[in-house]
C-alpha cells in the first residue's frame, strides 16, 4: 500500500471506494504529512456504577450528542471531547498510520467542588476547589485493572488488552504533596496517571484509509462505582497523510 498514490479497497458495507485521491497541483500529486493524535472520550459520574455493556470510541463526532458511560444525560461533543469529524471513519482522501493506542485517565486526590449539570460541561468540573479527598491511586487502579480495550478495523480486532496495558505519555507533573501525613483534607495535592510517559507502540503499524470503518471498543466486565467524576480517553497516535488543497 503506497500512502502517496491511489488505493482501492472495501469501505463501509463492503462497497469499493477510492481513497487517497490524486490532488493535482501544478501537475503533481501532493500530500501533507503530520504527526497526529486522534482522540475521543467518555465521561463518568461519581456515585453510579459503571455500565458493563460495551461502549465504542470514535463513533460520535463533534457537534453530535452523547450520553455518559454511566449516566443518561446527553451533551454536545466539542474539541474537548474528540477531534473526529465523521462517525467511525476518516474523511475520504486521508490515510492514517497508527503507531500507538493509549488510554488516558487522570485521577486527582481531591474531588472538585462543582460539576455542570447540562450543556457541554455536563459532569465536568466548573469549580476545581477541593471538596473531599480520595485515594487517586486506588481509584485509578480500579479503572485500569477493571476494563478492556479492543482496536478494531473492518470488524477485525488488531489489539486487545486491559486498559493498563495501553499507557499514555500525556499527563500532569510538577506538583507537590500537602496536608498532614496520615490525614485526609481538601488541601492534599495528589494525582495519578496511566503510565510513566512511555506508550506501548504497535509491533506492526496499523493503517486506516479514508472511509474505512474503525473503532475502539471498551468494556468493564464487572460493575464498580467510581468515587469521583472522571473522563476516559482513547488516543490513536501516528502519521496522518492528507490532501493539500489546490
Helices and strands as residue ranges (DSSP letters): E 7-10, G 12-14, E 16-19, E 24-25, E 28-29, E 31-44, E 55-57, E 65-67, E 74-76, E 95-104, E 106-108, E 110-115, G 119-121, E 125-133, H 136-146, E 147-153, E 156-162, G 163-165, E 191-193, E 201-209, E 214-220, E 230-243
